[in-house]
Amino acid sequence: MYLPIRPLGTLILGAIPLVGLMPVHGKHLPLHESLEPADQSLSRPFNSELSNKSLSPLPNDRYPPTTPPPTGGGGRDTCPSEDESPSPLMPLAPEVYAYGGLTLAEQPTLWLYLPFDVTPEMAIELSIEPSENDSLDSLTRTFTAPDLQQGFVGIPLSSTQFSLPLDESFLWTLRLYCGGIDETDGLDYLFAKAWITRVDETDVYIPIPENAVGEVLSEAYRDNGLWYDALTVLGEPLATGDATTGSSAAWEGLLEDGGFESLTEESPVQFLVLPTE
């Protein structure tokens, strides 16, 4: 079952080659064990001012057993300064959802915010791993970064053979190595991390209007906790140059709903296409 939105446009930016406990609903979930840099003092902390203002929590059974720290890393010395940015490198994943969200798509688009321009002197690694079931497939791509502007980045998984199975939680991580491809075996990088779970459209608790498109479809996805899909419906026309005044305003409104109101200052929206194996 694929997400019922129109295919990605042809104008795509980005080329091929191109620790504690997390509170959720009053309970505490252990953070996902990872090999992220232990000393994260070199990375700006997650901006508490970006806390969610409008979304309601998901049903308890929709949350994964572990939830990730959304941002961090030890690459501050080699990366451009984030001080002029309203936020560090971070996933567009609401805090009220414990930094994640749901999707209907087998190959969804992942979303994040870049605090500075990325250049081919840098390297990117994207990994998608199951939260619990190690028998499930995972995905890792490491490659020289394309030119990307400070702003919003969508990463369509449609350029890969990887698909999300139903009702299985995954953690995705983007690592940015500002020192380049030769540094990807070390721990000097910044990261953005979030969870994602694919659900069946028969499981939505608020009916999605038949033939809905654009802002109406995005709002229906948002109301069902289908956060990644709500972003993609609005973010795609912005990235491909097909946005209307209404869709641009709806994009800003959706970001505000997710607690990202300080990131709406005319930041560009672009796609990063993953290289094939």
N, C-alpha and C positions, 0 to 999 in steps of 0.2 A: 504494500500500500504506500504510494508516494504522496507527498504533500500536494494538495490540489492548488498549485499556483502556476503561473506561466513559466516557461523555461527561462534560464538566465539569458540576458541580452548578450550581444556580441561584443560590446565595448567593455572590456574588463581590464582593470588596472592591476598590474602585477604580472610578471612573466614567468614562464617556466624556463629552467634555471636561467628560469626567471631571471603536638608540641604542647599539645595541650588538648583542650576540649572546646568544641564548637556548640553554642547553645542553639537549640531548635525547639520551638513550641514549649519552652519551659523545661526541656530535658537537655541532656548533654550528650553529644556524640563524639567519639574519638576522631581526631583528624587522621586523614589518610597518611599512612607511613610512606615516606618518600626519601629520596636522596638529594633533595634540594639543599642549597648551601645552608649550613647550620648557623652561620653568622649572617643574619639578615639586617643588621644595623646599618649597612651601607645602602639599603633600599628604603625609599620613603614608605611609611606605613600606609595602610589602606585608609582613605579619607572618610572619617566617620560622618562628615557632613553629607555624604552621598547615601545616607541611610534611606530606606524605602519610605515613601509617603502614602502610596495609594493601593498597592496590591494586597490582596488577602493571602494568608498562608495557604499552601497546598494541603490536601488531606494527608494525615500522618503517614499513610502507607505509600505515598508517592516519594518520600524522601529516601535517599540511599542510606545504607548503614554507616557510612563514613562520609564526611564532608571535607573539602579541601580548604587550605588557606588560599585566598584568591590571588594574592600577589606577593612578590618578594624577590630574593636573589642577592647575589653579592657582586654584581657587575657594574657598580656605580663608577669605578675608576676608569673603565674603558668606554662607557656609554656617555652620550651627551647628557647634559644636566636636565633633570626633570623639574627643576625649581620653577621654571616659567610656565609649566603645565598645570592645569587644575587637578590632575590626577596622575599617579604612576601608571605604568603598564598594567592593565587590568582586564579581566573578562567583563563583558556586558551581561552580568549574571546577578540578579537582585539579591541583596542581603536577606530579604524576607524569605527567599527560597533557599537559604543556606548556600548561596553562590552557585546556582545551577538552574535547571528548568526542564520542561518536557517538550517533546516534539512528536509529530505524526510521521515525520519523514524517515525513510530508511537511510537516506544520505542527506542529512540536514546541512545547513550553513551555520558555522560557529562564528561568534562575534566577540570582538575585543576593541579596546581603545589603545592607540599608540601615543605616548607622551612626547615623541619627537620624530623627526624624519628618519626613515631607515634607508640605507644605501647598500649597494652591492659589496662594500667592504665588510659588511656584517653577515652573519649566518643565522638561520632559523631552524629550529627543530620542533615539529609537531608530533605529539604522541597521544594516542587514544587507547586507554586500557580499561578492562572490566574492573569494577569496584570490588567484586567478590569472586565471581566464577572464573577462575584462571583457565578453564578449558575453552573459553570463548576467544575468538580472534582479536588481535589488537593491531594497531597501525602505528608506524613510526616513519616520518620523512625528515631528512636532514639535508639542507640545501643552501646555496648562496642566496642571500636575500635580494629581491628585486627592489627597485625604488618605490618607496611608499611614503606618503605624506603623514604628518602628525594628524591624527583623527581616527575615524572608525574603520575597521577592517572586517569584512566578512570572508570566511574561509569555506567555500563550498566543498563538501566531500564527494560531489558528483564526478569529480575528475579522478577518483580512485575506484578501486574494486571493493572498498570497505563499506559494509552496511551494518546498521544497528539492528540487532534482534529485538523482538518485542519484550517489554517488561524487564529489561536488564539494564542496570545502572552502569555508566561508564564515566571515567574521569579523563578529561582532555587537558593537555598542558602545552602551551606554546613557550618555548625557551628562545630568548634572543641573545645571541653571542655577538656583542659589539666588536670583539677582537677578530672576528672572521671565522672561516671554516676550519682553520687550524686549531682553534680553541675549543672545539665542540666536545673534546674528551675531558674537559676540565669542569670546574664548578663556578667559573666566572661568567655568570649570565643573569639576566632578569627573566622572570617567568610570570605568566598569567595562567590560572588554573580554575576549572569549574567542572561540575557534573552535568550529565545529560542522560535522560531516559526516554526511550521511544515507547509510546502508548498507542493503542488501537483507537480509531475514531469512534468505535462503539462505546468506548469508556469515558467519553467526555460527559460532563455533568450539566452543561448548558448547551442546548442544541445550536449547531452552527448553521446559519441560514443557507439554504440551497442557492447556488449561483452567486454567493457573496464574493466580492473582489475588493481589492484596495483597502481603504480605511475600514470599511465594514467588516471585511474578513479578518484584518489584523486585530480589530477590537474583539471579535468573537474568539480568536485564538488567545488573546490576552486574558479574557474572562475565564478561560478554561485552564489557565496556567501553562499554555503552550507558548512559552516565552520566545524560544528560538524561532518559531514559525511566525509569530507576530512581528519580530524584528525583520525577518527576511522579506515578508510581503511588502514592507515599507522601504527597507534598505536597498532592495534590488533596483527599483527605478531611480533611486538617488545615485547609485553607483554607475548605472548605465546611461544616465542623462535623460531619463524619461519621466522624471518626477514632475508632478503638478504642484501648484501652491498648496492644495489640500493635503497631498501626501507628505510634503515637507513639514507642514504644521503638525500632521498626525505623528510623524517621526519624532519631532521634538516633544510632543505630548506623551508619547510612549516612553521615551527616555525619562521624562519627569515622573511618570507613573512608577518606573523601576527604581527611582531614587538617584538618577544620574543627571539632575537638572543643571549642575555646574558644567556639564560637558556639551551643552547644546549651542555653544557660541559659533555657529557657522562652520563647524568642523567638517571636512570632506568625508564622503563615504566611498569606499573602494573595495575591490575584491582582490584577494590573494589566492591564486590558483596553485594548487599543490603539484609538484612534479610527479610524473609516473615513476615507477620503480626502474 
